[in-house]
Amino acid sequence: MARIRVLLRKNKSAIPTKLQVADLVMDILTHKVTRGGKEIILTTKEFSLLEYLMRSTGQVITRTTISEHVWDINFDTTTNVIDVHIASLRRKIDRTHKNKLIHTIRGRGYTIKE
């Protein structure tokens, strides 16, 4: 039983509490996001979406996968809720920076990378 507790503690500590892509930094514990040292205020869903993208840096994430992980719902092909949230993140994160981090992979999904 004690060994199981030790393994559980190790697994918890293995989950990073800070994520970083280029100069974009997310602190999971404080729910603070900064880019170039400036704080970015995000809604709860924007934070969850950005966290999911950052945990999958460099990978193409489909709209279906995003809806299942961030909204915990089955994907509805007629909704644009993901596109709206991606657009909002781009305004907050990429608009004032030359180096864009959030990318659309046409016909496949989204990715975040340098």
PAROMI-267784 format. One record per residue: chain; residue in one letter; x, y, z of N, C-alpha, C, O, CB in turn; residue number from 1. Coordinates in Angstrom, 3 decimals, padded with zeros to 6 digits. Glycine has a CB too. Layout:
residues N
- A_A_X_Y_Z_X_Y_Z_X_Y_Z_X_Y_Z_X_Y_Z_NUM
...
//
This chain:
residues 114
- A_M_000.818_-001.187_000.000_000.000_000.000_000.000_000.868_001.260_000.000_000.575_002.211_-000.725_-000.934_-000.007_001.201_1
- A_A_001.926_001.274_000.802_002.818_002.434_000.862_003.506_002.647_-000.484_003.745_003.781_-000.897_003.869_002.253_001.979_2
- A_R_003.818_001.557_-001.156_004.470_001.668_-002.459_003.551_002.336_-003.483_004.013_003.122_-004.310_004.895_000.284_-002.959_3
- A_I_002.280_002.033_-003.433_001.312_002.650_-004.345_001.264_004.155_-004.108_001.242_004.929_-005.065_-000.096_002.028_-004.159_4
- A_R_001.247_004.582_-002.834_001.239_006.014_-002.525_002.481_006.708_-003.058_002.401_007.828_-003.564_001.133_006.231_-001.022_5
- A_V_003.622_006.051_-002.948_004.869_006.624_-003.461_004.779_006.780_-004.976_005.173_007.811_-005.519_006.085_005.739_-003.077_6
- A_L_004.265_005.764_-005.655_004.130_005.841_-007.108_003.155_006.941_-007.513_003.398_007.648_-008.490_003.667_004.495_-007.671_7
- A_L_002.075_007.093_-006.791_001.112_008.147_-007.088_001.740_009.528_-006.903_001.516_010.429_-007.711_-000.127_008.004_-006.197_8
- A_R_002.525_009.693_-005.839_003.203_010.976_-005.609_004.179_011.271_-006.735_004.279_012.412_-007.187_003.941_010.970_-004.257_9
- A_K_004.895_010.264_-007.188_005.846_010.456_-008.286_005.125_010.882_-009.558_005.589_011.777_-010.264_006.645_009.168_-008.538_10
- A_N_004.000_010.250_-009.854_003.248_010.607_-011.059_002.727_012.024_-011.000_002.725_012.715_-012.018_002.095_009.651_-011.263_11
- A_K_002.286_012.481_-009.841_001.800_013.849_-009.707_002.923_014.843_-009.958_002.719_015.862_-010.618_001.194_014.071_-008.319_12
- A_S_004.097_014.551_-009.438_005.206_015.481_-009.598_005.748_015.462_-011.023_006.450_016.393_-011.419_006.316_015.149_-008.612_13
- A_A_005.443_014.430_-011.801_005.924_014.340_-013.172_005.120_015.235_-014.116_005.572_015.512_-015.227_005.867_012.897_-013.649_14
- A_I_003.940_015.691_-013.697_003.119_016.556_-014.533_003.663_017.975_-014.412_003.703_018.534_-013.316_001.607_016.487_-014.119_15
- A_P_004.084_018.564_-015.538_004.646_019.914_-015.451_003.593_020.939_-015.054_002.442_020.868_-015.487_005.274_020.310_-016.781_16
- A_T_004.003_021.889_-014.224_003.083_022.946_-013.791_003.296_024.228_-014.583_002.503_025.164_-014.482_003.257_023.224_-012.297_17
- A_K_004.364_024.272_-015.369_004.608_025.407_-016.257_004.840_024.876_-017.663_005.614_023.943_-017.878_005.827_026.260_-015.772_18
- A_L_004.155_025.491_-018.605_004.310_025.124_-020.008_004.870_026.330_-020.736_004.558_027.470_-020.392_002.953_024.655_-020.641_19
- A_Q_005.711_026.079_-021.756_006.291_027.193_-022.492_006.438_026.839_-023.961_006.896_025.753_-024.315_007.647_027.584_-021.900_20
- A_V_006.038_027.787_-024.815_006.271_027.726_-026.251_006.798_029.102_-026.635_006.090_030.102_-026.517_004.953_027.337_-027.065_21
- A_A_008.030_029.147_-027.089_008.711_030.417_-027.389_008.645_031.303_-026.147_009.084_030.885_-025.075_008.058_031.141_-028.632_22
- A_D_008.102_032.524_-026.269_008.019_033.419_-025.117_006.643_033.392_-024.448_006.330_034.245_-023.618_008.348_034.834_-025.543_23
- A_L_005.826_032.402_-024.817_004.511_032.206_-024.197_004.670_031.235_-023.038_005.115_030.103_-023.226_003.459_031.675_-025.233_24
- A_V_004.305_031.677_-021.841_004.471_030.853_-020.638_003.133_030.733_-019.927_002.433_031.725_-019.724_005.546_031.455_-019.686_25
- A_M_002.786_029.504_-019.550_001.547_029.230_-018.823_001.892_028.560_-017.503_002.582_027.541_-017.473_000.584_028.337_-019.662_26
- A_D_001.408_029.140_-016.418_001.564_028.548_-015.094_000.227_027.911_-014.732_-000.757_028.611_-014.493_002.009_029.621_-014.017_27
- A_I_000.196_026.599_-014.694_-001.039_025.853_-014.444_-001.573_026.112_-013.036_-002.786_026.192_-012.838_-000.801_024.354_-014.644_28
- A_L_-000.688_026.241_-012.077_-001.115_026.404_-010.686_-001.756_027.756_-010.414_-002.742_027.839_-009.682_000.058_026.217_-009.769_29
- A_T_-001.206_028.813_-010.995_-001.734_030.147_-010.743_-002.696_030.628_-011.827_-003.297_031.695_-011.701_-000.601_031.120_-010.612_30
- A_H_-002.838_029.842_-012.888_-003.671_030.207_-014.049_-003.207_031.527_-014.657_-004.018_032.350_-015.083_-005.159_030.311_-013.638_31
- A_K_-001.902_031.712_-014.690_-001.321_032.931_-015.246_-000.647_032.610_-016.576_000.106_031.644_-016.690_-000.307_033.566_-014.256_32
- A_V_-000.933_033.441_-017.577_-000.335_033.285_-018.896_000.368_034.593_-019.248_-000.192_035.678_-019.089_-001.413_032.906_-019.975_33
- A_T_001.606_034.469_-019.731_002.347_035.650_-020.164_002.964_035.395_-021.528_003.279_034.261_-021.889_003.436_036.025_-019.138_34
- A_R_003.125_036.470_-022.269_003.862_036.400_-023.531_004.784_037.595_-023.564_004.338_038.739_-023.465_002.903_036.377_-024.779_35
- A_G_006.056_037.334_-023.703_007.038_038.414_-023.676_007.032_039.163_-022.362_007.365_040.347_-022.316_006.784_039.373_-024.804_36
- A_G_006.650_038.474_-021.282_006.627_039.079_-019.959_005.340_039.819_-019.619_005.155_040.232_-018.474_007.760_040.009_-019.835_37
- A_K_004.443_039.995_-020.594_003.176_040.685_-020.344_002.077_039.671_-020.071_001.924_038.689_-020.797_002.792_041.584_-021.539_38
- A_E_001.312_039.924_-019.008_000.242_039.005_-018.637_-000.915_039.083_-019.632_-001.279_040.161_-020.103_-000.258_039.310_-017.219_39
- A_I_-001.478_037.926_-019.938_-002.619_037.811_-020.841_-003.781_037.246_-020.030_-003.659_036.184_-019.419_-002.288_036.900_-022.090_40
- A_I_-004.891_037.949_-020.025_-006.074_037.506_-019.294_-006.916_036.625_-020.221_-007.303_037.040_-021.314_-006.906_038.728_-018.767_41
- A_L_-007.190_035.406_-019.762_-007.968_034.445_-020.553_-009.203_033.999_-019.783_-009.215_033.973_-018.553_-007.107_033.222_-020.928_42
- A_T_-010.247_033.649_-020.541_-011.416_033.024_-019.925_-011.041_031.596_-019.543_-009.976_031.108_-019.920_-012.657_033.047_-020.890_43
- A_T_-011.903_030.938_-018.807_-011.643_029.558_-018.393_-011.496_028.637_-019.599_-010.587_027.807_-019.636_-012.767_029.054_-017.484_44
- A_K_-012.382_028.774_-020.589_-012.308_027.922_-021.787_-011.082_028.238_-022.618_-010.441_027.327_-023.142_-013.561_028.088_-022.641_45
- A_E_-010.741_029.526_-022.751_-009.533_029.888_-023.487_-008.304_029.287_-022.811_-007.410_028.774_-023.484_-009.397_031.421_-023.587_46
- A_F_-008.261_029.350_-021.485_-007.139_028.783_-020.738_-007.051_027.279_-020.986_-005.968_026.752_-021.241_-007.286_029.075_-019.225_47
- A_S_-008.191_026.585_-020.912_-008.210_025.129_-021.127_-007.772_024.777_-022.543_-007.012_023.829_-022.743_-009.613_024.563_-020.860_48
- A_L_-008.248_025.537_-023.523_-007.880_025.297_-024.915_-006.392_025.532_-025.130_-005.722_024.727_-025.777_-008.696_026.195_-025.848_49
- A_L_-005.875_026.624_-024.595_-004.449_026.913_-024.730_-003.609_025.860_-024.030_-002.584_025.429_-024.557_-004.128_028.296_-024.169_50
- A_E_-004.035_025.445_-022.852_-003.298_024.395_-022.130_-003.240_023.117_-022.955_-002.191_022.480_-023.048_-003.953_024.112_-020.760_51
- A_Y_-004.365_022.741_-023.553_-004.396_021.517_-024.367_-003.460_021.649_-025.571_-002.731_020.712_-025.897_-005.840_021.216_-024.844_52
- A_L_-003.481_022.798_-026.222_-002.582_023.015_-027.355_-001.120_022.975_-026.909_-000.280_022.364_-027.570_-002.891_024.358_-028.034_53
- A_M_-000.822_023.629_-025.786_000.564_023.687_-025.317_001.074_022.325_-024.857_002.260_022.031_-025.006_000.688_024.688_-024.182_54
- A_R_000.211_021.503_-024.309_000.624_020.149_-023.905_000.876_019.271_-025.130_001.497_018.212_-025.029_-000.451_019.500_-023.000_55
- A_S_000.388_019.720_-026.282_000.555_018.966_-027.533_001.372_019.768_-028.537_001.134_019.673_-029.741_-000.819_018.602_-028.137_56
- A_T_002.323_020.549_-028.065_003.118_021.436_-028.916_003.679_020.690_-030.120_004.282_019.623_-030.000_004.260_022.064_-028.112_57
- A_G_003.455_021.298_-031.295_003.986_020.725_-032.534_003.106_019.670_-033.174_003.332_019.298_-034.326_005.310_020.136_-032.272_58
- A_Q_002.117_019.186_-032.461_001.211_018.171_-033.010_-000.028_018.851_-033.581_-000.463_019.889_-033.082_000.810_017.132_-031.921_59
- A_V_-000.590_018.260_-034.631_-001.835_018.773_-035.185_-002.978_018.193_-034.366_-003.100_016.977_-034.217_-001.982_018.415_-036.705_60
- A_I_-003.818_019.090_-033.833_-004.944_018.696_-032.999_-006.227_018.961_-033.783_-006.476_020.090_-034.206_-004.941_019.467_-031.633_61
- A_T_-007.032_017.933_-033.976_-008.264_018.088_-034.742_-009.329_018.790_-033.918_-009.262_018.818_-032.689_-008.777_016.730_-035.215_62
- A_R_-010.311_019.357_-034.606_-011.418_020.010_-033.927_-012.175_018.996_-033.067_-012.634_019.328_-031.974_-012.367_020.675_-034.948_63
- A_T_-012.305_017.767_-033.556_-012.992_016.725_-032.793_-012.268_016.456_-031.478_-012.896_016.379_-030.422_-013.094_015.430_-033.619_64
- A_T_-010.963_016.315_-031.544_-010.168_016.059_-030.340_-010.273_017.224_-029.367_-010.403_017.018_-028.161_-008.697_015.808_-030.707_65
- A_I_-010.216_018.443_-029.884_-010.353_019.617_-029.023_-011.704_019.606_-028.326_-011.779_019.832_-027.119_-010.182_020.912_-029.835_66
- A_S_-012.772_019.346_-029.075_-014.107_019.368_-028.466_-014.251_018.307_-027.388_-014.905_018.542_-026.372_-015.178_019.167_-029.530_67
- A_E_-013.651_017.146_-027.596_-013.739_016.069_-026.615_-012.934_016.371_-025.357_-013.365_016.033_-024.254_-013.262_014.769_-027.228_68
- A_H_-011.767_017.004_-025.505_-010.907_017.248_-024.355_-011.196_018.564_-023.633_-011.081_018.636_-022.409_-009.484_017.231_-024.792_69
- A_V_-011.565_019.586_-024.368_-011.777_020.895_-023.747_-013.236_021.096_-023.347_-013.522_021.627_-022.273_-011.341_022.009_-024.699_70
- A_W_-014.156_020.673_-024.209_-015.583_020.845_-023.909_-016.219_019.573_-023.387_-017.344_019.596_-022.887_-016.325_021.307_-025.144_71
- A_D_-015.491_018.443_-023.501_-015.993_017.156_-023.024_-017.355_016.816_-023.641_-018.267_016.343_-022.962_-016.099_017.167_-021.498_72
- A_I_-017.459_017.071_-024.940_-018.693_016.773_-025.663_-018.352_016.069_-026.964_-017.215_016.123_-027.434_-019.507_018.063_-025.936_73
- A_N_-019.340_015.410_-027.539_-019.173_014.850_-028.875_-019.180_015.991_-029.877_-019.897_016.974_-029.694_-020.290_013.812_-029.201_74
- A_F_-018.401_015.871_-030.914_-018.221_016.954_-031.865_-019.451_017.171_-032.730_-020.006_016.233_-033.304_-017.028_016.678_-032.737_75
- A_D_-019.861_018.424_-032.810_-020.970_018.828_-033.665_-020.363_019.584_-034.844_-019.804_020.666_-034.665_-022.027_019.712_-032.883_76
- A_T_-020.468_019.029_-036.029_-019.805_019.631_-037.194_-020.409_020.969_-037.597_-019.806_021.694_-038.388_-019.868_018.684_-038.366_77
- A_T_-021.576_021.313_-037.079_-022.204_022.574_-037.469_-021.830_023.734_-036.544_-022.177_024.879_-036.833_-023.707_022.410_-037.490_78
- A_T_-021.147_023.470_-035.466_-020.799_024.543_-034.525_-019.456_025.182_-034.888_-018.565_024.530_-035.432_-020.750_023.997_-033.083_79
- A_N_-019.339_026.466_-034.574_-018.070_027.162_-034.807_-017.436_027.603_-033.484_-016.572_028.481_-033.470_-018.290_028.383_-035.722_80
- A_V_-017.862_026.998_-032.383_-017.382_027.406_-031.065_-015.855_027.292_-030.948_-015.222_028.140_-030.321_-018.051_026.560_-029.983_81
- A_I_-015.270_026.267_-031.538_-013.814_026.103_-031.467_-013.132_027.202_-032.276_-012.151_027.791_-031.823_-013.387_024.701_-031.986_82
- A_D_-013.647_027.478_-033.467_-013.074_028.534_-034.305_-013.132_029.890_-033.603_-012.188_030.676_-033.686_-013.811_028.608_-035.649_83
- A_V_-014.223_030.158_-032.921_-014.384_031.416_-032.194_-013.343_031.526_-031.079_-012.733_032.580_-030.902_-015.810_031.526_-031.611_84
- A_H_-013.142_030.458_-030.340_-012.166_030.480_-029.239_-010.724_030.554_-029.767_-009.880_031.223_-029.170_-012.337_029.226_-028.352_85
- A_I_-010.447_029.876_-030.870_-009.118_029.972_-031.484_-008.863_031.406_-031.936_-007.779_031.944_-031.711_-008.988_028.993_-032.685_86
- A_A_-009.850_032.025_-032.568_-009.710_033.418_-033.019_-009.460_034.345_-031.830_-008.643_035.262_-031.917_-010.974_033.871_-033.789_87
- A_S_-010.151_034.110_-030.737_-009.963_034.924_-029.533_-008.548_034.748_-028.973_-007.904_035.723_-028.585_-011.011_034.550_-028.463_88
- A_L_-008.071_033.505_-028.933_-006.702_033.251_-028.464_-005.686_033.945_-029.362_-004.718_034.530_-028.875_-006.416_031.738_-028.416_89
- A_R_-005.905_033.881_-030.666_-004.980_034.537_-031.596_-004.930_036.043_-031.340_-003.853_036.639_-031.357_-005.394_034.259_-033.056_90
- A_R_-006.087_036.659_-031.105_-006.109_038.096_-030.824_-005.313_038.410_-029.569_-004.561_039.384_-029.530_-007.552_038.596_-030.673_91
- A_K_-005.477_037.591_-028.552_-004.817_037.853_-027.274_-003.343_037.478_-027.269_-002.544_038.127_-026.594_-005.520_037.109_-026.180_92
- A_I_-002.972_036.442_-028.010_-001.613_035.911_-027.939_-000.729_036.367_-029.103_000.430_036.728_-028.897_-001.661_034.405_-027.905_93
- A_D_-001.270_036.352_-030.316_-000.445_036.575_-031.505_-000.551_037.971_-032.117_000.361_038.397_-032.826_-000.807_035.577_-032.534_94
- A_R_-001.624_038.679_-031.864_-001.899_039.927_-032.589_-000.741_040.925_-032.545_-000.393_041.504_-033.575_-003.135_040.579_-032.023_95
- A_T_-000.154_041.129_-031.403_000.887_042.160_-031.270_002.304_041.610_-031.442_003.276_042.313_-031.167_000.773_042.830_-029.917_96
- A_H_002.427_040.375_-031.890_003.750_039.759_-032.039_003.981_039.332_-033.490_003.077_038.839_-034.164_003.895_038.542_-031.094_97
- A_K_005.196_039.533_-033.939_005.560_039.140_-035.301_005.573_037.616_-035.437_005.119_037.071_-036.443_006.938_039.723_-035.683_98
- A_N_006.094_036.943_-034.422_006.189_035.485_-034.419_004.853_034.889_-033.974_004.545_034.885_-032.782_007.344_035.006_-033.489_99
- A_K_004.061_034.389_-034.916_002.754_033.795_-034.615_002.954_032.368_-034.113_003.749_031.612_-034.672_001.827_033.812_-035.872_100
- A_L_002.231_032.006_-033.060_002.390_030.686_-032.446_001.251_029.728_-032.787_001.484_028.528_-032.935_002.491_030.830_-030.948_101
- A_I_000.030_030.234_-032.915_-001.126_029.378_-033.181_-001.333_029.309_-034.688_-001.483_030.332_-035.356_-002.412_029.914_-032.460_102
- A_H_-001.341_028.085_-035.214_-001.427_027.876_-036.656_-002.603_026.963_-036.998_-002.917_026.024_-036.267_-000.114_027.280_-037.193_103
- A_T_-003.240_027.261_-038.122_-004.280_026.395_-038.664_-003.635_025.483_-039.695_-002.916_025.944_-040.582_-005.454_027.224_-039.292_104
- A_I_-003.891_024.213_-039.575_-003.442_023.251_-040.575_-004.687_022.923_-041.399_-005.536_022.137_-040.979_-002.785_021.940_-039.914_105
- A_R_-004.777_023.524_-042.548_-005.985_023.462_-043.367_-006.476_022.025_-043.573_-005.731_021.149_-044.010_-005.727_024.114_-044.716_106
- A_G_-007.742_021.816_-043.246_-008.356_020.510_-043.411_-008.010_019.496_-042.328_-008.511_018.372_-042.352_-007.970_019.962_-044.717_107
- A_R_-007.159_019.881_-041.376_-006.735_018.935_-040.343_-007.039_019.419_-038.932_-007.586_018.665_-038.127_-005.260_018.669_-040.470_108
- A_G_-006.689_020.683_-038.616_-006.901_021.174_-037.258_-005.992_022.330_-036.923_-005.735_023.198_-037.758_-006.694_020.067_-036.264_109
- A_Y_-005.502_022.338_-035.687_-004.694_023.450_-035.180_-003.436_022.917_-034.510_-003.371_021.764_-034.083_-005.506_024.314_-034.188_110
- A_T_-002.442_023.791_-034.434_-001.226_023.458_-033.718_-000.664_024.728_-033.107_-000.990_025.836_-033.532_-000.192_022.780_-034.650_111
- A_I_000.178_024.554_-032.112_000.920_025.676_-031.543_002.385_025.302_-031.609_002.789_024.227_-031.166_000.469_026.002_-030.064_112
- A_K_003.180_026.212_-032.173_004.620_025.963_-032.314_005.306_027.277_-032.621_004.670_028.267_-032.984_004.913_024.909_-033.431_113
- A_E_006.627_027.262_-032.464_007.429_028.464_-032.783_007.479_028.648_-034.274_008.099_029.595_-034.759_008.867_028.359_-032.208_114
//
